[in-house]
């Protein structure tokens, strides 16, 4: 099937409260343009160098989402244009995002990445760290806006485990939403779900699903920067 057909199929399967991020990492600009011409405007990348190059080359009404692990020394390259950073997994990274936002007078939207999987390879804050951070959010973070949470479930064929992990993240999201929060924290986005588990994530309250292989086919590691 074509990329256009795949995007239509995925969008038709989504609830009105959930939006599609087309994960375009390792994919050539020609394929991204096929998706763009099918109406797709939200794209996700996991490497800064690739994200910056695609931003320069492709239409400027695309919303670029940084979904991969982000190193502090790379923040400056995407700070001027990134629509949402999903992968904030430390206070140190938040400090750098705020620093770069201040330099260009831009408030940068972010999600806090929460560690929900039973895998040591995943990044993220634990539940207690998230609760402490949002309740003691530094007042000097004047150029960061926390929009919600992101998490990745364990890579497993057990749907009950996946559902339980997504449910735990939604519960944390709801608990935070009930707290007295500064104006720089608004719980409106819950980024969870990929090609293999997005239907479960959506059922558990995801507002953003990150889908790559279902749209573009399997990743081409040979061309990955």
N, C-alpha and C positions, 0 to 999 in steps of 0.2 A: 504493500500500500504506500501511497505517497505521504510526504510530510504533512501536506495540507489535510489529507484524509485523517491522518493520525491525530492531528490537533483537534479536528472536529469531533472525533470519537471521544477523546479525553474530555473536552469541554462539555460535550453532551452528557457525560457521566458525572459531572461535578454538581454539587449543590450550589444554589445561588450565593451562599455565604463563603464559598471557597474559590480562590483564583489559581490559575495555572502559571507556574514559572517554568519555562522551557529551559532545561539544563543543557547548555550548548557547549560545554567544555570539550575540547579536542575537535569540534566540528568546524568545517570550513565556512567562511562567510556566505558562500553560495547557498548552503543549506539553511543558514539563519535567515537569509532573505526569502527563501521559500516559506518559512514559518511566518515571517513578517508580512508577506503578501497574503497569507491566510488570515491575517488579523492579529497575530500574536505580537504583544508589545513588552511582556515581562520575560527577561532572559536571565539565567543564572550561570555564573562562572566560578571556578574554584581556584584559579591562579591569577594573580594580579597582572602579570605580564600579558597574558592572553586577554584578560578583561580590558586592559587599557588599549591594546591594539584594536580590538573589536569596536570599542567605543569610538575610536578615532575614525574607523572605516565605515561604520554603519549609520543608519538614520538616527538623528538626534532625539526623536520622540520615543526611543526605546528606554525602558526602565531597566537599569542594570543592577542585579542583585549579587553581592559577594557571598557565596555560600560555603566556601572552603576555609580551611584554617588560615588565619591571617596573621602574618608576622608584623611586629610593630614597625620595623624599618620599611615596610611596603605601604603603609597606610597613606602616606603623602601622595602616592601616585593615583589613588582612586578617590581621595577626599573631595575633589572638586565636583565630581559627577555621580558618584554611586548613589543609587536610590535607597538601598537598604543593605546594611551589613548584618547578615544572619548569625555570624560566628564569633560573637564577642564572648570569650571564655576566661577573661581575667580583668582585674582592675587595672593592671599595667597597660593592657590593650585599650581600655576605655580612656585612660589618661592620654595616650598617644592620639587617639581619635579626636578627643577634645582639643588637644594642642594643635592638631592640623586644621580642625574646623575653625579654631580661633584665628589662625593665620589668614584664612581666606574669608572670614566672617560668614561662615555657613554652619547651621545646625545640622549635624549628620545623623540620620535615623539609623537605629541599631536594634537588634534583638539579642537577648542574653541566651547563649547556648547552654542548655542544661544536659548533664550527663545522665541518661536514662537507661542506656543499654548495659547488658551483661558482657561487655567486651572491653578489654583494656586499650584497644587501639583508638577508641573514640575520645574526642576532646569534650570539655564542658565543665561548668560549675556544678557542684552538687546542690541539693535542695536548700540546705542550710545556708550555704554561701549566697545563693540567690536572694533568700529572704533577708539576710543581713544587709546585703548590698542595696536592695530597693528601699529598705527602711532607714538606712543611713547614707542615702545617696549624696555624695559630696556636693555642696552648694557651688563649688567652683567648676563643676561640669556644666558650663554655660553653653557649650556648643555640641552637646550630645542629647539626643532624644531617644529614650527607650520606648519602643513601640510594642514590645511583647517578648515572646520566648520562641526558641527553636530547639528541636531535639531530633535525634536519630535513633530508631529502634534497633535492637539486636538483629543481625543478619541471620535469620533462622526461618525454617519452614513451619514453625509453630505459631499459628495465628493467635492463639490465646495469650502467648507471651508478648507478642507484638501489641495486641490490644491493651494488655495490662500496662505496658510501658507508656503507650500513648495516653491512656486514661490517667496515669499518674502525673503526666505533664499537664494535661488539661486541669486536673485538680489543683496543681500548684498555680497555674495561670489564674484560676477562679479565686483562689485564696489571696493572691496578690492584688487582684482587682478590687477586693473588698477592703484593702488597707488604705489608710490615709497616705496618699502619695503626693510627691511634689509634681508640679505642672510638667516637668520634663519626663515624667513616666506615665505612659498611657497604655493600658493593656488592650490592644485592639488586634494584634496579629499573633497567630499561633502557627508557626512554620513546622509542619511535620508531615511525613509521607513522601515516598519516592515511587518509582515505577512498580516495585514489587508489593508495596503495602499501602498505597495512597487511598484505596477505598476504605480500609480500616481506619486510617488517620482521619479521613473526612467524617466518618461516622462518629469519631471521638472528638470532633470539634476543630479540626484543622481549618485555617483560613487561607493558607498558602501551601500548595503541594509542589514539590520539586521533581519534575519528571523529565528524564533524558532519553533513555533507551527505547521507551514506548513510542516516542516521537521520531527520534533520529536514528534508531538502531543502536547496536552495541558501540561502545566507545572504541575509538581507534588509538590504542596506546602507542603505536609506532610513530604517530605524528604529534604526540603530546609534548609540549615544550618542557 
